[in-house]
């Protein structure tokens, strides 16, 4: 029996359009990507790194660390601070071209 207190996902025919409208009004920075909770950035990266390290140590990451795909990449925050430090190659997938431009110009620009 479903928990009545838990919000239920209800797909609509405008799912992607609704998401597109939402993300078009979000700032292209860490605070925007994190919904105003920029302070979770460091714990997010730290704990993601620890989690991946644990999987690797235990031999549970059978796909290896050659390639990663950041789906819903936003401005490349996770790619820059986590994925590119752990994987040889990272592709970003993002529906908002403004975010991808910010990723290219700021977060993933070659030094």
C-alpha positions as CSV (number, residue, x, y, z in Angstrom):
1,X,0.0,0.0,0.0
2,X,1.4,3.4,-1.0
3,X,2.4,5.8,1.8
4,X,-0.2,8.7,1.5
5,X,2.3,11.2,3.1
6,X,4.9,10.6,0.4
7,X,4.5,12.8,-2.7
8,X,3.5,10.7,-5.7
9,X,5.1,11.1,-9.1
10,X,2.5,11.9,-11.8
11,X,3.9,12.0,-15.3
12,X,2.4,14.6,-17.6
13,X,2.6,15.2,-21.3
14,X,4.5,18.4,-20.5
15,X,7.1,16.8,-18.3
16,X,10.2,18.0,-20.3
17,X,8.6,21.3,-21.1
18,X,7.9,21.9,-17.4
19,X,11.5,21.1,-16.5
20,X,12.8,23.3,-19.3
21,X,10.7,26.3,-18.0
22,X,12.0,25.7,-14.5
23,X,15.7,25.5,-15.4
24,X,15.5,28.5,-17.7
25,X,14.9,30.6,-14.5
26,X,17.8,29.2,-12.5
27,X,21.1,31.0,-12.3
28,X,24.1,29.4,-13.9
29,X,26.1,29.0,-10.7
30,X,26.6,26.5,-7.9
31,X,23.9,28.1,-5.8
32,X,21.4,27.9,-8.7
33,X,22.3,24.3,-9.5
34,X,21.8,23.4,-5.8
35,X,18.5,25.2,-5.3
36,X,20.0,27.8,-3.0
37,X,21.9,25.3,-0.9
38,X,25.4,26.0,-2.1
39,X,26.7,24.9,1.3
40,X,26.1,21.3,0.3
41,X,28.6,21.4,-2.5
42,X,31.7,20.4,-0.5
43,X,29.9,17.5,1.4
44,X,28.4,16.3,-1.9
45,X,31.8,16.1,-3.6
46,X,33.5,14.6,-0.5
47,X,30.9,12.0,0.1
48,X,30.6,11.1,-3.6
49,X,34.3,10.6,-3.8
50,X,34.2,8.4,-0.6
51,X,31.3,6.3,-2.0
52,X,33.1,5.7,-5.3
53,X,36.3,4.8,-3.5
54,X,34.5,2.3,-1.4
55,X,32.9,0.7,-4.5
56,X,36.4,0.5,-6.2
57,X,38.0,-0.9,-3.1
58,X,35.4,-3.6,-2.7
59,X,35.6,-4.5,-6.4
60,X,31.9,-3.6,-6.9
61,X,32.5,-1.0,-9.7
62,X,32.8,-3.5,-12.5
63,X,32.5,-0.9,-15.3
64,X,35.9,0.6,-14.4
65,X,36.9,4.3,-14.4
66,X,37.6,4.9,-18.0
67,X,34.3,6.6,-18.9
68,X,31.5,8.5,-17.2
69,X,28.5,10.3,-18.4
70,X,27.1,13.2,-16.4
71,X,23.4,13.2,-17.2
72,X,21.7,16.5,-16.2
73,X,25.1,18.0,-16.0
74,X,24.0,21.6,-15.4
75,X,27.0,23.8,-15.3
76,X,29.5,20.9,-14.9
77,X,29.9,21.3,-11.1
78,X,29.9,17.6,-10.5
79,X,32.0,16.9,-13.6
80,X,34.7,19.4,-12.6
81,X,35.0,18.6,-8.9
82,X,34.3,14.9,-8.9
83,X,33.9,13.0,-12.2
84,X,37.0,14.4,-14.0
85,X,39.1,13.5,-10.9
86,X,37.9,9.9,-10.9
87,X,37.4,9.0,-14.6
88,X,39.5,9.2,-17.7
89,X,36.8,10.7,-19.9
90,X,33.5,12.4,-19.0
91,X,30.7,13.4,-21.3
92,X,28.1,16.0,-20.2
93,X,24.4,15.7,-21.2
94,X,22.3,18.7,-20.5
95,X,19.1,20.1,-22.0
96,X,19.8,23.7,-21.2
97,X,22.3,25.2,-23.6
98,X,23.1,28.1,-21.3
99,X,24.3,25.7,-18.6
100,X,26.5,23.8,-21.1
101,X,28.0,27.1,-22.3
102,X,28.8,28.0,-18.6
103,X,30.3,24.5,-18.1
104,X,32.5,25.0,-21.2
105,X,33.6,28.6,-20.4
106,X,34.1,28.3,-16.6
107,X,34.0,24.9,-15.0
108,X,35.6,22.7,-17.7
109,X,37.8,25.3,-19.4
110,X,41.3,24.0,-20.1
111,X,43.9,25.9,-18.0
